Amino acid sequence: MRLHRGSSKGDRGTTPAAETLPLSASPVTVRVGVEVVRGGQSRFTEFDVAPGTLVRSIVRTAGESPEGCAVLVGETPLPLDAPVDRPVRLTVIPTFSGG
Protein backbone atom coordinates (compact mmCIF):
# COMPACT_ATOMS: atom_id res chain seq x y z
CA MET A 1 0.00 0.00 0.00
CA ARG A 2 1.38 3.41 -1.03
CA LEU A 3 0.37 6.60 0.71
CA HIS A 4 0.52 9.96 -0.94
CA ARG A 5 1.90 12.72 1.30
CA GLY A 6 0.52 15.60 -0.72
CA SER A 7 2.25 18.85 -1.51
CA SER A 8 3.42 21.27 1.14
CA LYS A 9 2.97 24.08 -1.37
CA GLY A 10 -0.75 23.62 -1.69
CA ASP A 11 -3.43 25.80 -0.19
CA ARG A 12 -1.79 27.42 2.84
CA GLY A 13 -4.68 29.54 3.97
CA THR A 14 -4.25 33.12 5.07
CA THR A 15 -0.89 34.55 6.00
CA PRO A 16 -0.61 35.18 9.75
CA ALA A 17 -0.61 38.81 10.85
CA ALA A 18 2.76 40.40 11.48
CA GLU A 19 3.74 40.54 15.12
CA THR A 20 3.54 44.01 16.61
CA LEU A 21 4.85 45.15 19.95
CA PRO A 22 2.55 46.98 22.33
CA LEU A 23 3.16 50.69 22.83
CA SER A 24 4.43 49.98 26.34
CA ALA A 25 7.31 47.80 25.12
CA SER A 26 10.67 48.72 26.59
CA PRO A 27 13.15 50.42 24.27
CA VAL A 28 16.11 48.38 23.10
CA THR A 29 18.56 51.01 24.36
CA VAL A 30 18.55 54.03 26.60
CA ARG A 31 20.50 57.21 25.77
CA VAL A 32 22.72 58.32 28.68
CA GLY A 33 24.70 61.55 28.70
CA VAL A 34 27.80 61.59 30.92
CA GLU A 35 29.59 64.78 31.91
CA VAL A 36 32.88 64.21 33.72
CA VAL A 37 33.85 67.32 35.70
CA ARG A 38 37.46 67.61 36.88
CA GLY A 39 39.52 70.64 37.90
CA GLY A 40 37.17 73.24 36.42
CA GLN A 41 37.06 71.39 33.08
CA SER A 42 34.48 68.99 31.78
CA ARG A 43 33.97 66.55 28.95
CA PHE A 44 30.63 65.27 27.73
CA THR A 45 29.88 61.99 25.98
CA GLU A 46 26.73 60.03 25.24
CA PHE A 47 26.20 56.28 25.30
CA ASP A 48 23.38 53.96 24.29
CA VAL A 49 23.02 51.30 26.99
CA ALA A 50 20.60 48.46 27.64
CA PRO A 51 17.78 49.28 30.06
CA GLY A 52 18.79 48.20 33.57
CA THR A 53 22.50 48.93 33.10
CA LEU A 54 24.07 49.89 36.42
CA VAL A 55 25.47 53.39 36.96
CA ARG A 56 28.77 51.71 37.90
CA SER A 57 29.08 50.22 34.37
CA ILE A 58 28.24 53.52 32.71
CA VAL A 59 30.92 55.36 34.74
CA ARG A 60 33.45 52.66 33.79
CA THR A 61 32.44 52.99 30.11
CA ALA A 62 33.11 56.74 30.40
CA GLY A 63 36.69 55.92 31.39
CA GLU A 64 36.46 56.62 35.12
CA SER A 65 36.88 54.42 38.17
CA PRO A 66 33.39 54.14 39.70
CA GLU A 67 34.65 53.66 43.26
CA GLY A 68 36.53 56.96 43.06
CA CYS A 69 33.63 59.08 41.77
CA ALA A 70 30.50 60.80 42.93
CA VAL A 71 27.62 60.53 40.45
CA LEU A 72 24.81 63.08 40.34
CA VAL A 73 21.57 63.54 38.46
CA GLY A 74 21.07 67.29 38.70
CA GLU A 75 22.01 67.94 42.33
CA THR A 76 20.91 64.51 43.60
CA PRO A 77 23.56 61.84 44.33
CA LEU A 78 22.97 58.50 42.62
CA PRO A 79 24.19 55.14 44.01
CA LEU A 80 26.57 53.17 41.81
CA ASP A 81 24.29 50.13 41.95
CA ALA A 82 21.23 52.03 40.67
CA PRO A 83 19.90 50.71 37.34
CA VAL A 84 19.30 53.17 34.50
CA ASP A 85 15.98 52.53 32.73
CA ARG A 86 15.28 55.87 31.07
CA PRO A 87 17.27 58.57 29.25
CA VAL A 88 19.30 60.54 31.78
CA ARG A 89 22.24 62.93 32.07
CA LEU A 90 24.81 61.96 34.70
CA THR A 91 27.42 64.25 36.20
CA VAL A 92 30.50 62.32 37.29
CA ILE A 93 32.92 63.99 39.72
CA PRO A 94 36.14 62.11 40.43
CA THR A 95 36.75 62.40 44.19
CA PHE A 96 40.45 61.54 44.21
CA SER A 97 43.41 61.49 41.86
CA GLY A 98 46.52 59.38 41.70
CA GLY A 99 49.93 60.78 42.46
Secondary structure as UniProt FT lines:
FT   TURN            8..9
FT   TURN            23..24
FT   STRAND          30..38
FT   TURN            39..40
FT   STRAND          41..49
FT   TURN            51..52
FT   STRAND          53..54
FT   HELIX           55..61
FT   TURN            62..63
FT   HELIX           66..68
FT   STRAND          69..73
FT   TURN            74..75
FT   STRAND          76..77
FT   TURN            80..81
FT   STRAND          83..84
FT   STRAND          88..94
//
